Amino acid sequence: MAKYTVPENVGKVRVAVALGGKYAVWNGKQGKHEFRILVRTKKQAEEVAKMINEKAHAGAVEVWE
């Protein structure tokens, strides 16, 4: 299980298709303020995005494989 720290000012995240057919939970920014979590399935990406957007996390998100 990987544990990702979620910054306070991440904003709204969305699900995007990344390279290799993977899915990413992404805040739409590039460079210094980019936040992205790569996952294998769309279902898992939607669950993580919902958790982050509803602020139902304690500053960190655990992603399982």
MODELLER restraints for C-alpha pairs under 7 A, 6 or more apart:
rsr = mdl.restraints
at = mdl.atoms
rsr.add(forms.Gaussian(group=physical.xy_distance, feature=features.Distance(at['CA:1:A'], at['CA:62:A']), mean=6.45, stdev=0.5))
rsr.add(forms.Gaussian(group=physical.xy_distance, feature=features.Distance(at['CA:1:A'], at['CA:63:A']), mean=5.74, stdev=0.5))
rsr.add(forms.Gaussian(group=physical.xy_distance, feature=features.Distance(at['CA:1:A'], at['CA:64:A']), mean=4.76, stdev=0.5))
rsr.add(forms.Gaussian(group=physical.xy_distance, feature=features.Distance(at['CA:1:A'], at['CA:65:A']), mean=6.84, stdev=0.5))
rsr.add(forms.Gaussian(group=physical.xy_distance, feature=features.Distance(at['CA:2:A'], at['CA:62:A']), mean=5.61, stdev=0.5))
rsr.add(forms.Gaussian(group=physical.xy_distance, feature=features.Distance(at['CA:2:A'], at['CA:63:A']), mean=5.30, stdev=0.5))
rsr.add(forms.Gaussian(group=physical.xy_distance, feature=features.Distance(at['CA:2:A'], at['CA:64:A']), mean=6.60, stdev=0.5))
rsr.add(forms.Gaussian(group=physical.xy_distance, feature=features.Distance(at['CA:3:A'], at['CA:60:A']), mean=6.58, stdev=0.5))
rsr.add(forms.Gaussian(group=physical.xy_distance, feature=features.Distance(at['CA:3:A'], at['CA:61:A']), mean=5.65, stdev=0.5))
rsr.add(forms.Gaussian(group=physical.xy_distance, feature=features.Distance(at['CA:3:A'], at['CA:62:A']), mean=4.37, stdev=0.5))
rsr.add(forms.Gaussian(group=physical.xy_distance, feature=features.Distance(at['CA:3:A'], at['CA:63:A']), mean=6.34, stdev=0.5))
rsr.add(forms.Gaussian(group=physical.xy_distance, feature=features.Distance(at['CA:4:A'], at['CA:60:A']), mean=5.45, stdev=0.5))
rsr.add(forms.Gaussian(group=physical.xy_distance, feature=features.Distance(at['CA:4:A'], at['CA:61:A']), mean=5.22, stdev=0.5))
rsr.add(forms.Gaussian(group=physical.xy_distance, feature=features.Distance(at['CA:4:A'], at['CA:62:A']), mean=6.28, stdev=0.5))
rsr.add(forms.Gaussian(group=physical.xy_distance, feature=features.Distance(at['CA:5:A'], at['CA:59:A']), mean=5.93, stdev=0.5))
rsr.add(forms.Gaussian(group=physical.xy_distance, feature=features.Distance(at['CA:5:A'], at['CA:60:A']), mean=4.31, stdev=0.5))
rsr.add(forms.Gaussian(group=physical.xy_distance, feature=features.Distance(at['CA:5:A'], at['CA:61:A']), mean=6.48, stdev=0.5))
rsr.add(forms.Gaussian(group=physical.xy_distance, feature=features.Distance(at['CA:6:A'], at['CA:59:A']), mean=5.22, stdev=0.5))
rsr.add(forms.Gaussian(group=physical.xy_distance, feature=features.Distance(at['CA:6:A'], at['CA:60:A']), mean=5.24, stdev=0.5))
rsr.add(forms.Gaussian(group=physical.xy_distance, feature=features.Distance(at['CA:6:A'], at['CA:61:A']), mean=6.98, stdev=0.5))
rsr.add(forms.Gaussian(group=physical.xy_distance, feature=features.Distance(at['CA:7:A'], at['CA:59:A']), mean=6.95, stdev=0.5))
rsr.add(forms.Gaussian(group=physical.xy_distance, feature=features.Distance(at['CA:10:A'], at['CA:27:A']), mean=6.80, stdev=0.5))
rsr.add(forms.Gaussian(group=physical.xy_distance, feature=features.Distance(at['CA:11:A'], at['CA:27:A']), mean=6.69, stdev=0.5))
rsr.add(forms.Gaussian(group=physical.xy_distance, feature=features.Distance(at['CA:12:A'], at['CA:27:A']), mean=6.05, stdev=0.5))
rsr.add(forms.Gaussian(group=physical.xy_distance, feature=features.Distance(at['CA:12:A'], at['CA:53:A']), mean=5.76, stdev=0.5))
rsr.add(forms.Gaussian(group=physical.xy_distance, feature=features.Distance(at['CA:13:A'], at['CA:25:A']), mean=6.29, stdev=0.5))
rsr.add(forms.Gaussian(group=physical.xy_distance, feature=features.Distance(at['CA:13:A'], at['CA:26:A']), mean=5.26, stdev=0.5))
rsr.add(forms.Gaussian(group=physical.xy_distance, feature=features.Distance(at['CA:13:A'], at['CA:27:A']), mean=4.23, stdev=0.5))
rsr.add(forms.Gaussian(group=physical.xy_distance, feature=features.Distance(at['CA:13:A'], at['CA:49:A']), mean=6.03, stdev=0.5))
rsr.add(forms.Gaussian(group=physical.xy_distance, feature=features.Distance(at['CA:13:A'], at['CA:53:A']), mean=6.52, stdev=0.5))
rsr.add(forms.Gaussian(group=physical.xy_distance, feature=features.Distance(at['CA:14:A'], at['CA:25:A']), mean=5.57, stdev=0.5))
rsr.add(forms.Gaussian(group=physical.xy_distance, feature=features.Distance(at['CA:14:A'], at['CA:26:A']), mean=5.48, stdev=0.5))
rsr.add(forms.Gaussian(group=physical.xy_distance, feature=features.Distance(at['CA:14:A'], at['CA:27:A']), mean=6.26, stdev=0.5))
rsr.add(forms.Gaussian(group=physical.xy_distance, feature=features.Distance(at['CA:14:A'], at['CA:49:A']), mean=6.13, stdev=0.5))
rsr.add(forms.Gaussian(group=physical.xy_distance, feature=features.Distance(at['CA:15:A'], at['CA:23:A']), mean=6.77, stdev=0.5))
rsr.add(forms.Gaussian(group=physical.xy_distance, feature=features.Distance(at['CA:15:A'], at['CA:24:A']), mean=5.66, stdev=0.5))
rsr.add(forms.Gaussian(group=physical.xy_distance, feature=features.Distance(at['CA:15:A'], at['CA:25:A']), mean=4.76, stdev=0.5))
rsr.add(forms.Gaussian(group=physical.xy_distance, feature=features.Distance(at['CA:15:A'], at['CA:26:A']), mean=6.27, stdev=0.5))
rsr.add(forms.Gaussian(group=physical.xy_distance, feature=features.Distance(at['CA:15:A'], at['CA:45:A']), mean=6.24, stdev=0.5))
rsr.add(forms.Gaussian(group=physical.xy_distance, feature=features.Distance(at['CA:15:A'], at['CA:46:A']), mean=6.48, stdev=0.5))
rsr.add(forms.Gaussian(group=physical.xy_distance, feature=features.Distance(at['CA:15:A'], at['CA:49:A']), mean=6.92, stdev=0.5))
rsr.add(forms.Gaussian(group=physical.xy_distance, feature=features.Distance(at['CA:16:A'], at['CA:23:A']), mean=5.79, stdev=0.5))
rsr.add(forms.Gaussian(group=physical.xy_distance, feature=features.Distance(at['CA:16:A'], at['CA:24:A']), mean=5.16, stdev=0.5))
rsr.add(forms.Gaussian(group=physical.xy_distance, feature=features.Distance(at['CA:16:A'], at['CA:25:A']), mean=6.40, stdev=0.5))
rsr.add(forms.Gaussian(group=physical.xy_distance, feature=features.Distance(at['CA:16:A'], at['CA:26:A']), mean=6.73, stdev=0.5))
rsr.add(forms.Gaussian(group=physical.xy_distance, feature=features.Distance(at['CA:17:A'], at['CA:23:A']), mean=4.59, stdev=0.5))
rsr.add(forms.Gaussian(group=physical.xy_distance, feature=features.Distance(at['CA:17:A'], at['CA:24:A']), mean=6.01, stdev=0.5))
rsr.add(forms.Gaussian(group=physical.xy_distance, feature=features.Distance(at['CA:18:A'], at['CA:24:A']), mean=5.89, stdev=0.5))
rsr.add(forms.Gaussian(group=physical.xy_distance, feature=features.Distance(at['CA:22:A'], at['CA:38:A']), mean=6.86, stdev=0.5))
rsr.add(forms.Gaussian(group=physical.xy_distance, feature=features.Distance(at['CA:22:A'], at['CA:39:A']), mean=6.26, stdev=0.5))
rsr.add(forms.Gaussian(group=physical.xy_distance, feature=features.Distance(at['CA:22:A'], at['CA:40:A']), mean=5.26, stdev=0.5))
rsr.add(forms.Gaussian(group=physical.xy_distance, feature=features.Distance(at['CA:22:A'], at['CA:41:A']), mean=6.92, stdev=0.5))
rsr.add(forms.Gaussian(group=physical.xy_distance, feature=features.Distance(at['CA:23:A'], at['CA:38:A']), mean=5.88, stdev=0.5))
rsr.add(forms.Gaussian(group=physical.xy_distance, feature=features.Distance(at['CA:23:A'], at['CA:39:A']), mean=5.42, stdev=0.5))
rsr.add(forms.Gaussian(group=physical.xy_distance, feature=features.Distance(at['CA:23:A'], at['CA:40:A']), mean=6.02, stdev=0.5))
rsr.add(forms.Gaussian(group=physical.xy_distance, feature=features.Distance(at['CA:23:A'], at['CA:41:A']), mean=6.28, stdev=0.5))
rsr.add(forms.Gaussian(group=physical.xy_distance, feature=features.Distance(at['CA:23:A'], at['CA:42:A']), mean=6.02, stdev=0.5))
rsr.add(forms.Gaussian(group=physical.xy_distance, feature=features.Distance(at['CA:23:A'], at['CA:45:A']), mean=6.44, stdev=0.5))
rsr.add(forms.Gaussian(group=physical.xy_distance, feature=features.Distance(at['CA:24:A'], at['CA:36:A']), mean=6.28, stdev=0.5))
rsr.add(forms.Gaussian(group=physical.xy_distance, feature=features.Distance(at['CA:24:A'], at['CA:37:A']), mean=5.46, stdev=0.5))
rsr.add(forms.Gaussian(group=physical.xy_distance, feature=features.Distance(at['CA:24:A'], at['CA:38:A']), mean=4.45, stdev=0.5))
rsr.add(forms.Gaussian(group=physical.xy_distance, feature=features.Distance(at['CA:24:A'], at['CA:39:A']), mean=6.03, stdev=0.5))
rsr.add(forms.Gaussian(group=physical.xy_distance, feature=features.Distance(at['CA:24:A'], at['CA:45:A']), mean=6.52, stdev=0.5))
rsr.add(forms.Gaussian(group=physical.xy_distance, feature=features.Distance(at['CA:25:A'], at['CA:36:A']), mean=5.48, stdev=0.5))
rsr.add(forms.Gaussian(group=physical.xy_distance, feature=features.Distance(at['CA:25:A'], at['CA:37:A']), mean=5.12, stdev=0.5))
rsr.add(forms.Gaussian(group=physical.xy_distance, feature=features.Distance(at['CA:25:A'], at['CA:38:A']), mean=6.52, stdev=0.5))
rsr.add(forms.Gaussian(group=physical.xy_distance, feature=features.Distance(at['CA:25:A'], at['CA:45:A']), mean=5.93, stdev=0.5))
rsr.add(forms.Gaussian(group=physical.xy_distance, feature=features.Distance(at['CA:25:A'], at['CA:49:A']), mean=6.02, stdev=0.5))
rsr.add(forms.Gaussian(group=physical.xy_distance, feature=features.Distance(at['CA:26:A'], at['CA:35:A']), mean=5.78, stdev=0.5))
rsr.add(forms.Gaussian(group=physical.xy_distance, feature=features.Distance(at['CA:26:A'], at['CA:36:A']), mean=4.52, stdev=0.5))
rsr.add(forms.Gaussian(group=physical.xy_distance, feature=features.Distance(at['CA:26:A'], at['CA:37:A']), mean=6.72, stdev=0.5))
rsr.add(forms.Gaussian(group=physical.xy_distance, feature=features.Distance(at['CA:27:A'], at['CA:34:A']), mean=6.61, stdev=0.5))
rsr.add(forms.Gaussian(group=physical.xy_distance, feature=features.Distance(at['CA:27:A'], at['CA:35:A']), mean=5.72, stdev=0.5))
rsr.add(forms.Gaussian(group=physical.xy_distance, feature=features.Distance(at['CA:27:A'], at['CA:36:A']), mean=6.86, stdev=0.5))
rsr.add(forms.Gaussian(group=physical.xy_distance, feature=features.Distance(at['CA:39:A'], at['CA:45:A']), mean=6.15, stdev=0.5))
rsr.add(forms.Gaussian(group=physical.xy_distance, feature=features.Distance(at['CA:51:A'], at['CA:57:A']), mean=6.60, stdev=0.5))
